[in-house]
């Protein structure tokens, strides 16, 4: 098995944990404050990871080239813009359709990966992504109790366009992160991934800290006040980011994010086994399609 596969699965697993833990911050922090937690408390994890890597690899630090800094900065901005657009989406009463179309991130990664990096997809992977995308839309529509008619009618409404913008911002960010990793031209994927993750997080902590200070001044102190639950979010989020960035160094970002949809299977399993919640036939159908796509990706890889 290629190394990027277990790294991606581990990243999806820890991201699922981070999302679950982040829900416990609801009521204690604003949505933007809770989003900032994922960056600021993941910083120490990224720093420890980087220090461990440089102490064991015995290689010189990568050069901070202009292209690397530009890719890292733009990737960080895209991820922050994704967060802002997602908050905007949730401000609408009828955001269900938009949320459904915000799941098209993997398609966006494929498009931007081809445009910016010239990374083409094999036929089996393209089929797997198509199946996964269909599964995501069906799953999301099932959770929101949406029919095909509602999805079609909502195509040109503002929440839908914002949802597509969310997918585009996130997809572009992923591709820019991979571009930053590749620009280092490092033989050690551990050094490249740890260094890039640390720089990206430093930039994001600074940029989003300024944004939070301007929009919601009191939230910065509340982020520090609730450090215990926030630290758990940061640890799980930091471990997830280590997995994602390492996988992006080794493999086409589209493959990684497509396989990363396994996170939804983890969530679905928790819903059934831990919380014993009822699921609709649409949700089952969506999970079946996503599972099929993941099997195809593993076979193709």
N, C-alpha and C positions, 0 to 999 in steps of 0.2 A: 504494500500500500504506500502511495506517495505521501510524503510528510504533510503537505498542505491539507490533506483530507482530515486527519485527526485534529490538526490545528483549527480548522474551520468549525468542526463539530464542537470542539471545546469552547471556541469563541461564542458560538450560538447558545451553548448551554449556560455559560456565565452571563451572557446578555439577557437570557430569559430570567435568571436569578436577579440580575440588576433591575429589570423592569418590575418584577414582583416586589422587591424591596422598596423601589421608588414610590410605589403606591402608598406605602405607609407614611410618606412625607406629606401626603395630601392633608390639607388643613393646618399643617405646621409651616409650610412654605408656599409661596405663590408658584404657579406653573413654571414661570421663568426661573425662579429661585431653585426649584427642584431640578430643573434642567441644568443649572449652573453646577449643582452638586456633582454631576457625573464627570465634569471636567476637573474641578478644583480638588476633589478628594481622590481622583485617579492619578493626580500629579505625583504624589509620593511613591505610589506603586511603580509608575513609569521610571522614576529616578532610581529606585532600588534595583529594578530590572536592568537598567542601563549600566549602573555601577558594577553589578554582578557580571554582566557580559564583558565589559572592558577589562575587568580583572582576570577573567578566565581566557578570553580570546587572545590577549597579548598583541593586539594590532593597534596602529595609530588611529586617532579620531578621524572620522570622515571630514572632508573639507566642506565648509559652509558656502557653497557656490551660489551665485545669484539665481540660477535656475531652480536649485533645490529650495531656497527660501521662498521663491515666488510660488512654486507648486504647493509647498507646505502652507503658506499664508492663504492662498486662494482656496485650498482644500478646507482649511479651518473656517474660512468665511462661509463657504458653501454649507458646511455642517451647521453653523450658527443660523444661517438664513433658512435652512430646512426647519430648525426649531421655531423660528419666528413665524414662518408661513404655517406651520402646524398649529401654533397657538391661534393664529388668525382664522384658520379653518374651524377650530373648535368654538370660535366666537359666534358662528352661525347656528341657528336652530336646526336647519336642514342640511347638516354636514355629512350625513351618512353616505350619500353618493360620492362626495368628494373624498371621503376617507377610503372608500373602495378603490378609487382610481389612484390614490396616493401609494397603493401597493405595487405600482408598476416600476419600482426602482430598478429591478434586474434588467428590464428592457432598456431603461435609460443608461445603465452602466454599459450594456452592450453597444449602444449607439455612440456614446461619448468615447468609449474605449476604441472603437473603430476610427472615429474622427481624429482624436488626439494622439493615440498611440499606434494606430494602424493594426490593432489586434483583431484578427478575424476568428470566427467561430466555426467549429466543425459542424457537419449536418446533424449528428446525434445530439450535440449540445444545444443547437438551435431548436430542435424538436423538444428537448427536455425543458428549455426555458419557456417555450410556447405552452407546454402542458402545465408547468408550474404557475405561469401567469394566469392561465384560465382557472386553475385551482384556487389561487389567491383571490381572484375576483369573486368566484362562487362562494368561497369561505366567508369573505368579508360581507358579501350580499346576504348570506344566510344569517350571519350574526346581527346584521342591521334589519333583517326581515324585509329585504328589498326584492322586488321582482324585476324581470328583464325590462318590462315597460318603464318602470321607474328609473332604471339605469340609463335607458335610451333618452328619456325625457330630460334627464338631468345633465346630459352631456355638455350643454352650452351654458349652464348656470355658473355663476361666479364661484361657488364652493367647489365645483368640479374642476374648474381651471386652477384654483388654488391647490387642490389635491394633486393635480398633475405637476404643478410647480414644485410641490414638496418632493415628489418622486425625482424630478429633474435636478433639484438642488442636491439631494442625497446622492443620486447617481453620479453627478459631476464631481462631488466631493470625493467619492470613492476612487474615481479614475485619477483625480489629481494627486491623491495620496500615493497611488501606485506609481504615478509619474515621478513624484518626489523620491520614492524608494529606488526606482530604477536609475535616477539621475546620479545617485551616489556611486554606482558601478562598483559595489562592494562584493568581494568573494564570500564574505560571511553574512548570511541572511539575518543572523541574530544581531550583529552589530548594526546593520542597515535598519532593521525594524525597530530596535530599541532606541537608536539615535533619532530616527524620524518621529516616532511616537512621542518622545520627550519634547522635541522642538515644537511639534504640532500642539501638544497640550499646553506648553508655555504660552504660545501665541493665543490659543483659545481662552485660557484663563485670563489673560490680560485684556483681550478684546471683549469678552462677555462680561468681565468684571466692570469695565467701563460702561457697557450697555446697561447692566443692572444698576449701577450707581446712578446713572442718569434717569432711568425710567422708574425704578423702585428702590430708592436709597436705603430704606430700612431692611431690605432683604439680605444685604451682605452680612449684617450683624446676626440675623436669624439663621443664616447658613452656618455661621460659626457656633451659634448657641445650640443648635441641634446636631452637634458633631457626631454623636454616637450612632444614630441611624444613618446619617449621611456618610459616615466612614464605611459602613457596610456596603452602601451603594457604590462608593468610590472603589473599594477593593474588588468587588465583583465586576464593576465596569472596567477597571484597569486590567484585570485578567482577560476580560473579553477583548479589549483593545490590543493587548499583546498577541492574542491569537489571530485577530483580523490582520494586523499589520504584518505579522510573520507570514501568514498565508498569502497576502498581497505581494510580498517579495518573491514568493516562489511560483505563483501561478496567476494567469489571467484573472483580473478582478471579477469579470462576469461569471466565471466558473465558481469562484469563491462565494460570491453573493447568492448565486443560484443554489449551491449546496447549503448555504447558510439559512435557507428557508426551513431547514430542519428544526429551527427554533420554534416554529408554529406547531410542529408535531409534539415537542416537549410541552408547550402550553396546552395543547389539546389533551395530552395524556394526563396532565395535572388536573384539568377540568373534570375529566372522567373519573380518575382514580382517587385524587385527593379531596376534591370538592363535591364530587358526585352530582354535578350539574347536568341538566338535560341538554342534549345537542340536537339540532335539527338535521333532516336528511341532506340539506344543502351543505351544512358544515362537514358532514361525513364525506360527501362527494368531493368537496374541496380538499380535504385532508388526504383522501385516496389519490387524487390527481397529483398533489404535491409529493406524496410518498413515491408515486410512480416516477415522477421527474427526478427525484433524488437517486433512485435506483439506476435510472438511465445515465445520470451524471457519473455515478460511481463506476458503472460498466464502461462508459466512454473514456473515463480518466485512467 
